[in-house]
């Protein structure tokens, strides 16, 4: 349902009260193609198809979500009324461009991880586009972190500062009130806080902006006494510095860069009247 609503909203934003070209031009069958002009990772196929479906455009894909393209590669061919092809051009392209940029950034992180740790995205998505952007992240090979506040209890430093009781007491009460299947993750900025989180029964300990040597100490403690607890590292993780974290025994890194540092590839649509 989200994809259909997304497609309708994207078209409504661009078409407004009606395409002025359509008022003047006569019906005419035409064909078009979407062509890559740079390297990239394709994403956005189901969303683009939904947009095309509303406009009665037929899309024949020459590649699928997650496949990598090179310059001059034809990604898809389109058939329909010329007015509809032109009306849907920007909506379809923007959707593919946005999704593909995120997929490509996630793929870069995945390659740097060499399959040794999980790459997690974050909630640093654009408003109202979380489901779309997290889909694109998955296409690139990353693993979704929380979709929202309702699927995991994460205690960040800001949460810990407003607790009315001791952290350990809160953890006991949290286990009684959150769903049985929900995990508790605790953001820790020091080895001592990580140790408290282990002892309190956290499911995931996030080492946030810790130095490498301190993270290694956290890993050693986990491996010695708390083997069932996962360790996530976060805080200014980029493709360039990710290599530092791959071999130190952590389970995952999370990075908002998958979204906010994604750069659109160069893709265009050519109309063949």
N, C-alpha and C positions, 0 to 999 in steps of 0.2 A: 504493500500500500504506500509505503514511503516513497518508493521509486516513482510511482504514478503521480503522487502529489508533487514531488520534486519537479518532474517533467512539466506539469501544468504551471507551476509557479515560475519556472525559468522562461517558458514561452510567454506567460502573461507579462512578465517584467519587460521583455523585449518588444513584444507586439503592441502592448498598450491597448489603445482603442481601435487598432486596426492598421495593417501594413498599407501605407499609402501607395506603394508600387502596385499592390494587388488591385487597387481601385482603377488603375489605368491599363495595366497589361492584360492581354487576352490569354486564355488557357493555352498551354503548349507543353507537350511531353518533352522531357529532357532527362539527361543523365549527368551524374557528377561523380567525383572521386575525392577521397580524403588522402592527401599525400604528405608524407613526412619530409621535412627539410633539415632535420637534425636527428641525432641519436635519441633514443628514449625507451621507455617501458610502457606499453599500452595498458590503459585502465579507463573505465567509464563505459564499457560496452553496453551493459544492461540499461544504463541511464540514457545513453544516446539512442538506443533502440526505442525506449519509451517516448522520447521526444519525437522521434521519427514517426512512430505509430500514430500519435495524435494528429500529425499532419498528413497521414496516408503516404508516407515515403517508405519505399522498400530499401533496406540496407543489406548488402551482401558483404560480409566481413571476409577479408583475406588473411586476417590474423586475429588472435583472441587475447583476452585479458591476460596480462603477465608475460606476453611475448615481447621480445626486444626488437626494435626497428632501427633501420639505418636510413640516412638521407636518400631520398627518391623512392622509398618503399611506399607502395600503394596499400593503405590500411583498410579501406573499404570503398565500395562502389554504391552509389545511390541512384534510385530511379523514381520518377514521379512528375507531377506538374512542376514546371519551371518556377512558378510563383511560390510553391510550397518549399522547393529546394532552397530558394533564396531566403524565404521567411525563416527557415529553420537553421540556416547555415551557422550563424553566430552562436545560437543556443547549443547546437550539437558540438561545434568546435570548442567552445569555452568549457563545456562539460568534460570532453576528452582531455583537453589541455590541463585543466585543474587536477583531474584524477591522475593523469599520467605523470605529472610533476611529483606528486606525493609517492606514487609507486616507484619512480626512479630513485628518489631519495632513500626510501626504505630499502631498495635493492642495494644501494651503495653501502648502507650500514650492514646489511646481511653479508655482503662479500667481505667486509672488514672483520666481521665476527668469526669467519671461517667455520661456521656451524658449531662453535664451541659453547656459545651462550645464546640466550634468547634476546632478540631485539624487541623492546616494547615501545609503543607509542604513548602518548599522554592525553590529557583532557584539554590541551592547549590548541583547540580547534576553533575555527571561525564560528560565531554564533549561528545556530540553526543548520549547520553543515556537518555536525559531528558524525552522524551515521554515514554520510557520503565520504567524508575524509578518512574515517576509520576503515571503511571498505577499501579505499584506494591503498591505504597502508598495508592491509592484508594481501592485496594483489601483489605488492612489492615484496612480500615475504616476512613482514614484521608481524608481531603478535599484539593484539589489542590489549592495552591495560584497561583500567576501568572505563566503561561507557558512561557512567554517571555516579552520583553519590549513593545510589541504591543497590549496587552490586558488590561492594566491598567497603568495609569500614577502614578508611585510612586516617591515621592520627598524625597530622603534620605538626610542626613546631607551633603553629598558630592555635591548633586545637589544644595542645598540651598546656599552653599558657592560660587557658580559660577553664580548666578542670577545677571543680570545687572540692574534689577529694584527691587523695594520692593516686598516682598513675596506676599502681598495682590494684587498688580498690576499683578503679574505673574499669580496668580490664576484666575483672571478675563480673562486674555488673553488665558489661557489654556482652559477654558470652551468654548471659541469661536473656538478653533482649533482642539481639540480632538473629536473623534466620540461621538455622542449623548449618546450611550450606555456605554461608557467607564467611569470608576470611577477614582477618584483621591484619593490617599492615601498619607498621610504626616507622615513621621517619626519624632517623637518628643522625645527629651531627657529630657524635663522638663515640669512642669505644665504650665508655662507661654507660651511655644511654643505650647502646646496642645490647650490652650485657643485661641491663634492666629489662629490655624488651624480650630477650631470650627467656629470662627467668619468669616473666609474666605470661608467657605462652603465646607470643605473637606468631602468626603463620608466616609472615614475610617481614624481614627487617630491611629497610631501605637505608643504605649508607649515602647520605646526602652531602655532597661537597666535602667529603673526607679526603685526606691525603692517601696515596696508595699504600703506604706502610701501615696506616691505621686500619684500612680496609682489610689488609692481610691479617692483622691481629683478630679482626672480627671473624674472618673466615676460619682461622685456626680454632677459635673458641667454638664456633658452630660445628666444625668437623669433629671436635673432641667430645662435645657434650649435648649438642642440639641438632643432630643430623637431619631431622625432619623439617627444619625451618629453612625457608628459602632466603637468599640474599640478593637484593636488587641494588644497583648502584645508579645514582642519578646526580644531576648537577653539572651543567655545561658540558655534557657529553656530545662530541661532534665526530664526524667521520674521520677527522684528522687525528684525534686523540684516543679514539676507541681502542686502538691496538694495545694501549697500555693496560686495559682491563681484561683482555680476553683470556689470559693464562693464569689468573691469580685465584681461581677457584670459586668465583661468584656464579650465580645462576642466570642473571639477566642484567641488562642496562636499559634504562628508559630515557628517551630524548624527545623533547618537543621540536627539535630541529627537523624531524621527519615532515612536519607540517610547515613550520614558519620559515624554514630555509629552502623549501622546495622551489625550484625554478622551472617555469613553463618551457617545454620543448617548442620547436618551431613546426607547426602543422598547418596546412591550409586546405581549402576545398576548391577544386576546379570544376566549373560547370561546362558541360559539353551539350550545347543546345541542339 
